[in-house]
Amino acid sequence: MCKRRKKPTEMQERGWQGHILFLVGMFVSRLSLRLRYVGQNNLPEHAPYIVVANHQSMFDGLWIMGGIPREQLPRFSCLAGSDLEQNFGLTGRIMFRVGKAIPIDRHGNPLRGLLLAKKELEKGNIVMIHPEGTRTHDGLIGEIMNGAAYLAAKTKVPVIPVYIDGAYEVFSRHMSVPHSIDWKHLRRKKITVEFFPAIDPQAYNDKHDLMDAINDVLYAKQAQVLAQRQTPPKSRNK
């Protein structure tokens, strides 16, 4: 009888294996998808900072990492559910390693994970957080928790809101494998990762106001995306 893997309690090291897996993952992604990055000039020149992104697919972290400056990648880590390795098979284990995951108990007490993330930020590193805590069920932003604002308020490091669009159509939680081709139009599906200007936590009275500011950016972008999808394409006829 196989022993059940124990939930990790410390940050995972990427190592050379994780680095190779990242390079392979990005190569395949760029080959099979139309992967586009917007607003990379909004990323700070130096760490530390917090990346706060919506969560559409298992590979969001990989695709966001692809937009981070190469010299900053060794400092990049992400908060990830400590059950990722246990419940999501090989894909979960790979993403845990590639993302240099900081495990957090999303079904129990998250404090230990937040403290580990705080320690990494204080060391001058980058931490990515999906404040929804889990992948969207319908492509829209789900309930948002304020762990990111807590970390930013405690460490005084800037927050970079990130919106990823198109990942739900490629590899939603309802798919067993990625679907990278739009067969209706016979083309690769498009994923856009947009980095927004930094939010300074010291400009807000408390973590609630700070989280509201982060939410405003993400929800405004979602509304823009939805409006664009509902707008019929312009006729080419003159």
Phi and psi in degrees as GROMACS dihedral restraints (atoms count N, CA, C in turn):
[ dihedral_restraints ]
;  ai    aj    ak    al  type     phi  dphi    fc
    3     4     5     6     1   -72.5    20    10
    4     5     6     7     1   138.6    20    10
    6     7     8     9     1   -78.9    20    10
    7     8     9    10     1   139.0    20    10
    9    10    11    12     1   -73.5    20    10
   10    11    12    13     1   132.8    20    10
   12    13    14    15     1   -64.6    20    10
   13    14    15    16     1   135.7    20    10
   15    16    17    18     1   -76.0    20    10
   16    17    18    19     1   146.3    20    10
   18    19    20    21     1   -65.9    20    10
   19    20    21    22     1   131.7    20    10
   21    22    23    24     1   -68.4    20    10
   22    23    24    25     1   150.8    20    10
   24    25    26    27     1  -123.4    20    10
   25    26    27    28     1    -3.7    20    10
   27    28    29    30     1  -126.4    20    10
   28    29    30    31     1   160.9    20    10
   30    31    32    33     1   -61.6    20    10
   31    32    33    34     1   139.3    20    10
   33    34    35    36     1   -84.2    20    10
   34    35    36    37     1   145.2    20    10
   36    37    38    39     1   -89.4    20    10
   37    38    39    40     1   140.7    20    10
   39    40    41    42     1   -74.1    20    10
   40    41    42    43     1   -47.4    20    10
   42    43    44    45     1    64.0    20    10
   43    44    45    46     1   178.0    20    10
   45    46    47    48     1   -68.0    20    10
   46    47    48    49     1   -31.4    20    10
   48    49    50    51     1   -63.7    20    10
   49    50    51    52     1   -45.9    20    10
   51    52    53    54     1   -63.8    20    10
   52    53    54    55     1   -36.4    20    10
   54    55    56    57     1   -66.1    20    10
   55    56    57    58     1   -43.3    20    10
   57    58    59    60     1   -63.4    20    10
   58    59    60    61     1   -43.1    20    10
   60    61    62    63     1   -62.4    20    10
   61    62    63    64     1   -37.0    20    10
   63    64    65    66     1   -63.1    20    10
   64    65    66    67     1   -47.3    20    10
   66    67    68    69     1   -62.5    20    10
   67    68    69    70     1   -42.5    20    10
   69    70    71    72     1   -64.3    20    10
   70    71    72    73     1   -44.6    20    10
   72    73    74    75     1   -60.9    20    10
   73    74    75    76     1   -41.3    20    10
   75    76    77    78     1   -71.3    20    10
   76    77    78    79     1   -36.8    20    10
   78    79    80    81     1   -61.5    20    10
   79    80    81    82     1   -48.1    20    10
   81    82    83    84     1   -64.8    20    10
   82    83    84    85     1   -39.5    20    10
   84    85    86    87     1   -63.3    20    10
   85    86    87    88     1   -45.0    20    10
   87    88    89    90     1   -68.8    20    10
   88    89    90    91     1   -28.4    20    10
   90    91    92    93     1   -75.5    20    10
   91    92    93    94     1   -38.0    20    10
   93    94    95    96     1  -101.2    20    10
   94    95    96    97     1    -9.6    20    10
   96    97    98    99     1  -130.6    20    10
   97    98    99   100     1   161.9    20    10
   99   100   101   102     1   -95.7    20    10
  100   101   102   103     1    90.7    20    10
  102   103   104   105     1   -94.9    20    10
  103   104   105   106     1   122.0    20    10
  105   106   107   108     1  -127.9    20    10
  106   107   108   109     1   137.8    20    10
  108   109   110   111     1  -116.6    20    10
  109   110   111   112     1   137.4    20    10
  111   112   113   114     1  -129.6    20    10
  112   113   114   115     1   139.7    20    10
  114   115   116   117     1    77.0    20    10
  115   116   117   118     1    23.2    20    10
  117   118   119   120     1   -64.3    20    10
  118   119   120   121     1   -20.9    20    10
  120   121   122   123     1   -67.8    20    10
  121   122   123   124     1   -12.9    20    10
  123   124   125   126     1   -81.7    20    10
  124   125   126   127     1   -10.9    20    10
  126   127   128   129     1   -73.1    20    10
  127   128   129   130     1   134.9    20    10
  129   130   131   132     1   -59.6    20    10
  130   131   132   133     1   149.6    20    10
  132   133   134   135     1   -69.7    20    10
  133   134   135   136     1   -24.6    20    10
  135   136   137   138     1  -135.2    20    10
  136   137   138   139     1   146.9    20    10
  138   139   140   141     1   -76.8    20    10
  139   140   141   142     1   163.4    20    10
  141   142   143   144     1   -90.4    20    10
  142   143   144   145     1   157.2    20    10
  144   145   146   147     1  -161.8    20    10
  145   146   147   148     1   166.1    20    10
  147   148   149   150     1  -111.7    20    10
  148   149   150   151     1   130.0    20    10
  150   151   152   153     1   -99.3    20    10
  151   152   153   154     1   123.0    20    10
  153   154   155   156     1  -117.5    20    10
  154   155   156   157     1   113.8    20    10
  156   157   158   159     1  -129.9    20    10
  157   158   159   160     1   150.1    20    10
  159   160   161   162     1   -67.9    20    10
  160   161   162   163     1   167.2    20    10
  162   163   164   165     1  -131.1    20    10
  163   164   165   166     1   102.8    20    10
  165   166   167   168     1  -106.6    20    10
  166   167   168   169     1   -25.7    20    10
  168   169   170   171     1  -151.1    20    10
  169   170   171   172     1   170.3    20    10
  171   172   173   174     1   -64.8    20    10
  172   173   174   175     1   -26.2    20    10
  174   175   176   177     1  -100.2    20    10
  175   176   177   178     1    12.2    20    10
  177   178   179   180     1   -54.0    20    10
  178   179   180   181     1   -45.5    20    10
  180   181   182   183     1   -60.4    20    10
  181   182   183   184     1   -41.9    20    10
  183   184   185   186     1   -59.4    20    10
  184   185   186   187     1   -48.9    20    10
  186   187   188   189     1   -69.2    20    10
  187   188   189   190     1   -33.0    20    10
  189   190   191   192     1   -69.3    20    10
  190   191   192   193     1   -42.0    20    10
  192   193   194   195     1   -56.2    20    10
  193   194   195   196     1   -35.2    20    10
  195   196   197   198     1   -62.2    20    10
  196   197   198   199     1   -18.2    20    10
  198   199   200   201     1   -99.5    20    10
  199   200   201   202     1    -4.0    20    10
  201   202   203   204     1   -80.8    20    10
  202   203   204   205     1   139.5    20    10
  204   205   206   207     1   -52.4    20    10
  205   206   207   208     1   138.0    20    10
  207   208   209   210     1   -55.0    20    10
  208   209   210   211     1   -39.9    20    10
  210   211   212   213     1   -69.6    20    10
  211   212   213   214     1   -17.5    20    10
  213   214   215   216     1   -92.7    20    10
  214   215   216   217     1   -13.5    20    10
  216   217   218   219     1   -57.2    20    10
  217   218   219   220     1   -38.3    20    10
  219   220   221   222     1   -59.4    20    10
  220   221   222   223     1   -21.6    20    10
  222   223   224   225     1   -93.2    20    10
  223   224   225   226     1    -1.9    20    10
  225   226   227   228     1   -84.5    20    10
  226   227   228   229     1   131.8    20    10
  228   229   230   231     1  -143.3    20    10
  229   230   231   232     1   171.6    20    10
  231   232   233   234     1  -144.6    20    10
  232   233   234   235     1   147.6    20    10
  234   235   236   237     1   -75.8    20    10
  235   236   237   238     1   129.8    20    10
  237   238   239   240     1  -142.2    20    10
  238   239   240   241     1   146.6    20    10
  240   241   242   243     1   -56.0    20    10
  241   242   243   244     1   132.9    20    10
  243   244   245   246     1   -66.8    20    10
  244   245   246   247     1   -11.8    20    10
  246   247   248   249     1   -90.5    20    10
  247   248   249   250     1     2.7    20    10
  249   250   251   252     1   -60.1    20    10
  250   251   252   253     1   -43.2    20    10
  252   253   254   255     1   -68.3    20    10
  253   254   255   256     1   -36.2    20    10
  255   256   257   258     1   -74.5    20    10
  256   257   258   259     1   -44.1    20    10
  258   259   260   261     1  -103.5    20    10
  259   260   261   262     1    -4.5    20    10
  261   262   263   264     1  -125.1    20    10
  262   263   264   265     1    23.6    20    10
  264   265   266   267     1    58.8    20    10
  265   266   267   268     1  -150.0    20    10
  267   268   269   270     1   -62.5    20    10
  268   269   270   271     1   -39.6    20    10
  270   271   272   273     1   -60.0    20    10
  271   272   273   274     1   -44.3    20    10
  273   274   275   276     1   -63.0    20    10
  274   275   276   277     1   -41.3    20    10
  276   277   278   279     1   -67.1    20    10
  277   278   279   280     1   -39.5    20    10
  279   280   281   282     1   -64.7    20    10
  280   281   282   283     1   -46.7    20    10
  282   283   284   285     1   -67.4    20    10
  283   284   285   286     1   -30.3    20    10
  285   286   287   288     1   -62.8    20    10
  286   287   288   289     1   -40.9    20    10
  288   289   290   291     1   -75.1    20    10
  289   290   291   292     1   -48.0    20    10
  291   292   293   294     1   -60.9    20    10
  292   293   294   295     1   -41.3    20    10
  294   295   296   297     1   -77.6    20    10
  295   296   297   298     1    -2.8    20    10
  297   298   299   300     1    50.8    20    10
  298   299   300   301     1    56.1    20    10
  300   301   302   303     1   -68.0    20    10
  301   302   303   304     1   140.1    20    10
  303   304   305   306     1  -100.7    20    10
  304   305   306   307     1   109.9    20    10
  306   307   308   309     1   -70.3    20    10
  307   308   309   310     1   138.1    20    10
  309   310   311   312     1  -135.0    20    10
  310   311   312   313     1   137.9    20    10
  312   313   314   315     1   -83.5    20    10
  313   314   315   316     1    98.1    20    10
  315   316   317   318     1   -81.8    20    10
  316   317   318   319     1    -6.8    20    10
  318   319   320   321     1  -111.1    20    10
  319   320   321   322     1     6.8    20    10
  321   322   323   324     1  -142.4    20    10
  322   323   324   325     1  -126.7    20    10
  324   325   326   327     1   -94.5    20    10
  325   326   327   328     1   113.7    20    10
  327   328   329   330     1   -83.6    20    10
  328   329   330   331     1     0.5    20    10
  330   331   332   333     1   -60.1    20    10
  331   332   333   334     1   -42.9    20    10
  333   334   335   336     1   -60.4    20    10
  334   335   336   337     1   -44.9    20    10
  336   337   338   339     1   -61.8    20    10
  337   338   339   340     1   -41.1    20    10
  339   340   341   342     1   -65.2    20    10
  340   341   342   343     1   -37.5    20    10
  342   343   344   345     1   -68.0    20    10
  343   344   345   346     1   -37.6    20    10
  345   346   347   348     1   -63.9    20    10
  346   347   348   349     1   -41.7    20    10
  348   349   350   351     1   -64.9    20    10
  349   350   351   352     1   -41.0    20    10
  351   352   353   354     1   -59.7    20    10
  352   353   354   355     1   -41.4    20    10
  354   355   356   357     1   -63.1    20    10
  355   356   357   358     1   -40.7    20    10
  357   358   359   360     1   -65.6    20    10
  358   359   360   361     1   -40.1    20    10
  360   361   362   363     1   -64.7    20    10
  361   362   363   364     1   -39.5    20    10
  363   364   365   366     1   -67.2    20    10
  364   365   366   367     1   -21.8    20    10
  366   367   368   369     1   -82.6    20    10
  367   368   369   370     1    -5.6    20    10
  369   370   371   372     1    95.0    20    10
  370   371   372   373     1    23.6    20    10
  372   373   374   375     1  -101.6    20    10
  373   374   375   376     1   176.6    20    10
  375   376   377   378     1  -106.8    20    10
  376   377   378   379     1   135.8    20    10
  378   379   380   381     1  -125.8    20    10
  379   380   381   382     1   127.1    20    10
  381   382   383   384     1  -100.2    20    10
  382   383   384   385     1   138.5    20    10
  384   385   386   387     1  -132.5    20    10
  385   386   387   388     1   134.9    20    10
  387   388   389   390     1   -99.0    20    10
  388   389   390   391     1   101.6    20    10
  390   391   392   393     1   -66.5    20    10
  391   392   393   394     1   -14.3    20    10
  393   394   395   396     1   -72.6    20    10
  394   395   396   397     1   -23.6    20    10
  396   397   398   399     1    82.6    20    10
  397   398   399   400     1   -16.6    20    10
  399   400   401   402     1  -156.3    20    10
  400   401   402   403     1   165.1    20    10
  402   403   404   405     1   -70.3    20    10
  403   404   405   406     1   146.6    20    10
  405   406   407   408     1   -60.3    20    10
  406   407   408   409     1   146.7    20    10
  408   409   410   411     1   -88.3    20    10
  409   410   411   412     1   -23.5    20    10
  411   412   413   414     1  -133.4    20    10
  412   413   414   415     1     9.8    20    10
  414   415   416   417     1    92.8    20    10
  415   416   417   418     1   -12.2    20    10
  417   418   419   420     1   -99.4    20    10
  418   419   420   421     1   157.3    20    10
  420   421   422   423     1   -63.2    20    10
  421   422   423   424     1   130.4    20    10
  423   424   425   426     1   -90.2    20    10
  424   425   426   427     1  -163.0    20    10
  426   427   428   429     1   -63.4    20    10
  427   428   429   430     1   130.9    20    10
  429   430   431   432     1  -104.1    20    10
  430   431   432   433     1   134.4    20    10
  432   433   434   435     1  -102.8    20    10
  433   434   435   436     1   162.7    20    10
  435   436   437   438     1  -101.6    20    10
  436   437   438   439     1    23.0    20    10
  438   439   440   441     1   -59.8    20    10
  439   440   441   442     1   -36.9    20    10
  441   442   443   444     1   -64.1    20    10
  442   443   444   445     1   -42.5    20    10
  444   445   446   447     1   -66.6    20    10
  445   446   447   448     1   -36.6    20    10
  447   448   449   450     1   -59.0    20    10
  448   449   450   451     1   -48.3    20    10
  450   451   452   453     1   -64.3    20    10
  451   452   453   454     1   -44.0    20    10
  453   454   455   456     1   -64.4    20    10
  454   455   456   457     1   -41.5    20    10
  456   457   458   459     1   -65.6    20    10
  457   458   459   460     1   -36.1    20    10
  459   460   461   462     1   -74.4    20    10
  460   461   462   463     1   -37.3    20    10
  462   463   464   465     1  -100.9    20    10
  463   464   465   466     1   -15.0    20    10
  465   466   467   468     1    64.3    20    10
  466   467   468   469     1    25.5    20    10
  468   469   470   471     1   -95.0    20    10
  469   470   471   472     1   152.3    20    10
  471   472   473   474     1   -68.8    20    10
  472   473   474   475     1   155.1    20    10
  474   475   476   477     1  -112.4    20    10
  475   476   477   478     1   130.6    20    10
  477   478   479   480     1  -108.7    20    10
  478   479   480   481     1   105.2    20    10
  480   481   482   483     1   -69.1    20    10
  481   482   483   484     1   140.9    20    10
  483   484   485   486     1  -133.4    20    10
  484   485   486   487     1   134.3    20    10
  486   487   488   489     1  -118.4    20    10
  487   488   489   490     1   123.9    20    10
  489   490   491   492     1  -106.3    20    10
  490   491   492   493     1   129.1    20    10
  492   493   494   495     1  -125.7    20    10
  493   494   495   496     1   132.1    20    10
  495   496   497   498     1   104.5    20    10
  496   497   498   499     1   -17.1    20    10
  498   499   500   501     1   -67.6    20    10
  499   500   501   502     1   -31.0    20    10
  501   502   503   504     1   -62.9    20    10
  502   503   504   505     1   -37.4    20    10
  504   505   506   507     1   -73.5    20    10
  505   506   507   508     1   -20.9    20    10
  507   508   509   510     1   -89.4    20    10
  508   509   510   511     1   -44.2    20    10
  510   511   512   513     1  -153.5    20    10
  511   512   513   514     1    68.2    20    10
  513   514   515   516     1   -73.7    20    10
  514   515   516   517     1   171.6    20    10
  516   517   518   519     1   -65.8    20    10
  517   518   519   520     1   -13.1    20    10
  519   520   521   522     1   -91.9    20    10
  520   521   522   523     1    -0.7    20    10
  522   523   524   525     1  -106.7    20    10
  523   524   525   526     1   140.6    20    10
  525   526   527   528     1   -85.2    20    10
  526   527   528   529     1   -24.7    20    10
  528   529   530   531     1  -138.9    20    10
  529   530   531   532     1   157.1    20    10
  531   532   533   534     1   -64.2    20    10
  532   533   534   535     1   146.2    20    10
  534   535   536   537     1  -118.0    20    10
  535   536   537   538     1    93.4    20    10
  537   538   539   540     1   -91.9    20    10
  538   539   540   541     1   -10.0    20    10
  540   541   542   543     1  -109.1    20    10
  541   542   543   544     1   131.9    20    10
  543   544   545   546     1   -88.1    20    10
  544   545   546   547     1    95.6    20    10
  546   547   548   549     1   -69.1    20    10
  547   548   549   550     1   -25.6    20    10
  549   550   551   552     1   -64.0    20    10
  550   551   552   553     1   -39.4    20    10
  552   553   554   555     1  -108.4    20    10
  553   554   555   556     1     3.1    20    10
  555   556   557   558     1    51.8    20    10
  556   557   558   559     1    56.1    20    10
  558   559   560   561     1  -152.4    20    10
  559   560   561   562     1   164.6    20    10
  561   562   563   564     1   -70.1    20    10
  562   563   564   565     1   142.8    20    10
  564   565   566   567     1   -72.0    20    10
  565   566   567   568     1   153.6    20    10
  567   568   569   570     1  -105.0    20    10
  568   569   570   571     1   137.0    20    10
  570   571   572   573     1  -124.2    20    10
  571   572   573   574     1   129.5    20    10
  573   574   575   576     1  -117.2    20    10
  574   575   576   577     1   129.5    20    10
  576   577   578   579     1  -114.3    20    10
  577   578   579   580     1   117.3    20    10
  579   580   581   582     1  -114.9    20    10
  580   581   582   583     1   126.2    20    10
  582   583   584   585     1   -99.4    20    10
  583   584   585   586     1   129.1    20    10
  585   586   587   588     1  -102.3    20    10
  586   587   588   589     1   163.4    20    10
  588   589   590   591     1   -56.6    20    10
  589   590   591   592     1   149.2    20    10
  591   592   593   594     1   -63.3    20    10
  592   593   594   595     1   143.2    20    10
  594   595   596   597     1  -106.8    20    10
  595   596   597   598     1   124.7    20    10
  597   598   599   600     1   -87.7    20    10
  598   599   600   601     1   115.1    20    10
  600   601   602   603     1   -63.9    20    10
  601   602   603   604     1   -23.2    20    10
  603   604   605   606     1   -74.4    20    10
  604   605   606   607     1    -7.4    20    10
  606   607   608   609     1   -87.9    20    10
  607   608   609   610     1     1.9    20    10
  609   610   611   612     1  -123.2    20    10
  610   611   612   613     1   150.0    20    10
  612   613   614   615     1   -69.3    20    10
  613   614   615   616     1   -38.8    20    10
  615   616   617   618     1  -153.5    20    10
  616   617   618   619     1   179.0    20    10
  618   619   620   621     1   -68.0    20    10
  619   620   621   622     1   -25.1    20    10
  621   622   623   624     1   -69.7    20    10
  622   623   624   625     1   -44.6    20    10
  624   625   626   627     1   -64.6    20    10
  625   626   627   628     1   -39.1    20    10
  627   628   629   630     1   -63.3    20    10
  628   629   630   631     1   -44.0    20    10
  630   631   632   633     1   -66.6    20    10
  631   632   633   634     1   -34.4    20    10
  633   634   635   636     1   -61.7    20    10
  634   635   636   637     1   -39.7    20    10
  636   637   638   639     1   -65.2    20    10
  637   638   639   640     1   -40.8    20    10
  639   640   641   642     1   -64.0    20    10
  640   641   642   643     1   -46.5    20    10
  642   643   644   645     1   -59.5    20    10
  643   644   645   646     1   -40.5    20    10
  645   646   647   648     1   -57.9    20    10
  646   647   648   649     1   -41.2    20    10
  648   649   650   651     1   -65.5    20    10
  649   650   651   652     1   -48.1    20    10
  651   652   653   654     1   -67.4    20    10
  652   653   654   655     1   -43.0    20    10
  654   655   656   657     1   -70.3    20    10
  655   656   657   658     1   -34.6    20    10
  657   658   659   660     1   -64.5    20    10
  658   659   660   661     1   -40.9    20    10
  660   661   662   663     1   -66.8    20    10
  661   662   663   664     1   -40.6    20    10
  663   664   665   666     1   -60.7    20    10
  664   665   666   667     1   -43.3    20    10
  666   667   668   669     1   -62.1    20    10
  667   668   669   670     1   -39.2    20    10
  669   670   671   672     1   -63.9    20    10
  670   671   672   673     1   -44.4    20    10
  672   673   674   675     1   -61.5    20    10
  673   674   675   676     1   -45.3    20    10
  675   676   677   678     1   -64.1    20    10
  676   677   678   679     1   -39.1    20    10
  678   679   680   681     1   -65.0    20    10
  679   680   681   682     1   -40.0    20    10
  681   682   683   684     1   -65.4    20    10
  682   683   684   685     1   -36.4    20    10
  684   685   686   687     1   -70.2    20    10
  685   686   687   688     1   -28.1    20    10
  687   688   689   690     1   -85.8    20    10
  688   689   690   691     1   -12.7    20    10
  690   691   692   693     1   -82.9    20    10
  691   692   693   694     1   122.0    20    10
  693   694   695   696     1   -65.0    20    10
  694   695   696   697     1   144.7    20    10
  696   697   698   699     1   -62.2    20    10
  697   698   699   700     1   146.8    20    10
  699   700   701   702     1   -69.2    20    10
  700   701   702   703     1   139.8    20    10
  702   703   704   705     1   -68.6    20    10
  703   704   705   706     1   141.1    20    10
  705   706   707   708     1   -85.3    20    10
  706   707   708   709     1    -8.5    20    10
  708   709   710   711     1   -74.1    20    10
  709   710   711   712     1   134.7    20    10
